Amino acid sequence: MRTTEESKELSVKEWAEAWKRATPVLEQLRIKEMREGSTENLVEAFNDVLEQSVHENPPIPWSGLIEQQRYFKMLAVGKSGK
């Protein structure tokens, strides 16, 4: 009889093997869909991914441009002696 730990390990190995077998099939499907897909559908899919990415990683409210300009000004003033 298997212990719970052995069952978990076997389950993980089976899961990994299943994905290993599925990977080439899924890759072929992905390539087929890209070749046969319409530009409109591909753009829509890309937009969905982009929106999800922005949702999960929202942009910061500042760009750092003000700070960058401040450093440039300090460098310029330091070099000119003013």
ABEGO torsion letter per residue (X at the ends): XBBAAAAAAAAAAAAAAAAAAAAAAAAAAAAAAAAABBAAAAAAAAAAAAAAAAAABBBBABAGAAAAAAAAAAAAAAAAGX
